Amino acid sequence: MLSPDDIAAIADELAEADRTHGVIPRITARYPDATVEDSYAIQGVWRDRMIASGRRLVGRKIGLTSKAMQQATGITEPDYGVMFDDTVFDSGSEIPTRRFSNVRIEVELAFVLARPLAGPDCTLDDALDAIDYAVPALEVLNSHIELEGRTIVDTIADNAAYGAMVLGTERRRPDEIDLRWVPALLSRNGEIEETGVAAGVLGHPATGVAWLANKVAQHGARLEAGEIILAGSFTRPMWVSRGDEVRCDYGPMGVIACRFV
């Protein structure tokens, strides 16, 4: 395992890369014995520094929960990161591309919790009972670690590659719609690039919420009422560049649109 000094130094590197929109060498290339627990420790130091600087935590993202994403990255274990208030955009927003590195889009559902949810034995039914509503969301990936050869350790340390999210306006309670069958048609500049249905995330997108509650319980935490939980993508990531118009049609859950500037 990494020493506290190594963990702090890597957290500093990632904070600087975030500030300058840069990319650093893979952690696992320099510290081949680094573990998943090391990577969450790095993320935790970075998170605490962001909170100390005045940023407000609004939720968490789950990643690598679908076969599409696992095949796209070569990583088969889900992960999670944190989300701050200054990373949330409404549908129709202009997204400043310069804020991010290796910019890609993922198609997801987000869940807002009506009450706290704690592991370590949380089930899908527990998660559905705790959820206030689901809302469609696009995640903007933001990778500060070189992509070639990266592992789960690199991804987790880099806050699970989270950059921002764009939230839709259509809200549904879990008892109002079969969330497994929420569709998505993801377009860039008018051309459909990816399609999928939400069941691609662990068979039911809210399964990821239960997984997350159990995972954070290992670190002495729980999910709190009001938190936004991004459940994981059910399409492969789509690369975007400045000037791109992005649109995602979620059928009965409406449309999200944004433009990268």
N, C-alpha and C positions, 0 to 999 in steps of 0.2 A: 504494500500500500504506500501511497505517497505521503511525504512528510507534510505537516501543516505549512511549512515555508513554501514547499513546492505547490501546494494547493492554492495558497494566497498569490503566488507569482503567476500562475496560470490564469487565475481570476483577473489579475491586473492586465494580462495580455488581452484577454477577451473583452474587458471593459474598454481598453484602448482601441481594439479593433472595431468595437461597436461605435465608438466616438468618431473614428476616422473612416468607417465603412471599408475596413481592410480585411485581409485574410491571413491567418497565421498557419504555420506548419502543423500537421497532425500531432496531437498529444501522444498517441500511441506509437508514433515513429520515434519520439524522443524519450518516452517513458513506457516501454513495452510491457511492464508489469502493472500498469495502472488498471484498477478495477472499476466495476460499475459503481461501487460505493464511493470510490475516489471522485468519479465524475459527478455524482450528485452532491458531494461535498464542495467541489469547485462551483457548481451551479448555485449552491446555497450561499457561499461567500459572495458571489457576484450579486445574487438577489438581495442579500442584506445590505450591500453597499448601495444598490439602486434605491431601496426603501429609505435608507439614511439620507440619500440625496434629495428626497422629496417625492419620488414616484410612488403611486398608490397601486397596490395589488388588487386586481379585479377578478382574477380567475386563473385557470390552468389549462394547458393544452395537453392532449394525449396524442402521441404519434405512433406510426408503424403498426396500426391495428388491423390493417386490411392486407390481403394477399397482393393487391395492386401495388401498395406502397412497399411491402417487403421485397417484392420482386424488383421494384425500381431502385431500391437502395442496397439490396443484398443483406439487409439486417432483419432478423426474424423475431426480435424481442421488442414489445412495446416500450415506450418511454414517455416521460412527461416533462413539461417546463412550466414557467409562470408567465402571466400576462399582466401588463401594467395599463393604467388608464389612458396613457398617451399613445397607445397602440391600437385603439378601437376606432374604426371608421364606419360611417353609415353608407348604405347603398347609395350610389350616385356620386360618391366622393372622387376627388382627384388625389391620387396617391403619389407622394414625392419619391420617385425611384431612387434618388441619390441617398436616401436614408438606409438603403439595404444593399447587401452583397449576395450574388448568386440568386437573383430574384425569381421565384417560382410561385405558382398558385395551386392550392389544394381545395377540393370540394368537401364540405363537412356539414354536420349539424352541430349546433351549440345548444347546451342545456343550461338553464338558470335554475338554481336550487331554491326551493321554498323553505327548506329546513336543513340543519347540519346533517352530514352523512359521514359515519365513522366506520372504519374497518375494525378488526381484520377479517370479519366473516360476512361482509356485505354481498348481497346477491343482486341479480337483475331486478327482482321484485322490490327489493329495498330501494334501489336506485330510482325506479319508476315512481315509487311512493314519495320520494324526496324531491323529485323534479317538479318545478312550477310549470315550466313550458319549454318547448323546443323551438328553435328559430334557425333558418338556414344561415350559413356563414361561409365565407371564403377565408382561407388562411394564406397569408403572405409569408413564404419561407425566407429566411435571412441567415445564411451560413457564413460564419466567420472563420471556419476551419476548412482547409483545402478538402475538396470533395473526393478526389481520387484516393481509394484505399481506406477511407474512414471506417470506423467501427462504431458500435453502440456507445462506447466510452467517449469517443470524440463528439458524437451527436448530443449526448446528454449534457456534457460539460458546456456545450454551446447553447444552452437553454433549449435543447431539442429543436434547434434551428428555427425557433419562432421569431417572426418579425412583427406581424400585425394581423388583424382580422377585420373583415368587412361584414357587417351584420345586415341581414334582411329585415323585413318589417312584418312578415306573416308569422304569428305565434300560434302554436298548437299545444294543448295539454296532451300528455301521453295517452289519455283515454279517448281523445278526439280523432285520432288517426293512427293507422298501423305504420309506425315509424320505419319498419323494415323496408317498406315499399316506396319510400320517398325517392323520386328519381332525380337525376341531374344531367343536364346537357350543358357542357362547358365550352364556350366559344371565345376565340381571340380574333378580333377584327372581322367579325361576321362569319367565321368558319368554325364549325364544331370540331374540337380537338379531343375531347374526352367525354365519355358517358359512364353512368353507373347507377346503382341503387344502394341505399343506405345499409341494407343487410350485409353488404360487403365488409362492414366493420364488425367483426366478431359475431356475425349472425344477427345482431341487433345493435344499433349504435349506442344504446344506453348501457350495454354490457361494459363498454369502456369506462363509464362513470363508476360502476361497481369496482372494476379493476383498479381504478385510480384511488378510490377510497381505501381499498385494501393495501395498495402500495404506499401511500403516504402514511398509513398507520404504522408501517415499519420504521418511519422516521419520527414517530410521536406526534403526528399531525392528523387533522381531519378536514373534510371539505365543509365550508361554512355556508349558511343561508345567504343568498344573494350572489354567490360566486357564479361566474360563467365558466362552463366546462366545454372546451372544444373536443369532440369525441374521436376525431381521427378521420382521415380522408378515405373516401370510397372511389376515388379515381387516382391515376398516376399524377405526379406533379407536372404542371405545364409552365414552361419557361415564358417569361414576359420581359419586355424591354420598354424603355421610355417611348411614349406615343401609342402604346397598345391599348385598345378598348377591350375590356373583358366583360362577358355577360354569362350568367349561369341561370338556367331555367330549372326550377325545382318543382314544376307541375303545380299540384295543389298548394304548395308552400311558397309560391311566388317566384320573383326574379330578383337577382342581385346584379347590379352593373357598377363598374368603376373604370377609371381611366388612369393610366400611369403617366406621370408628367415629370 
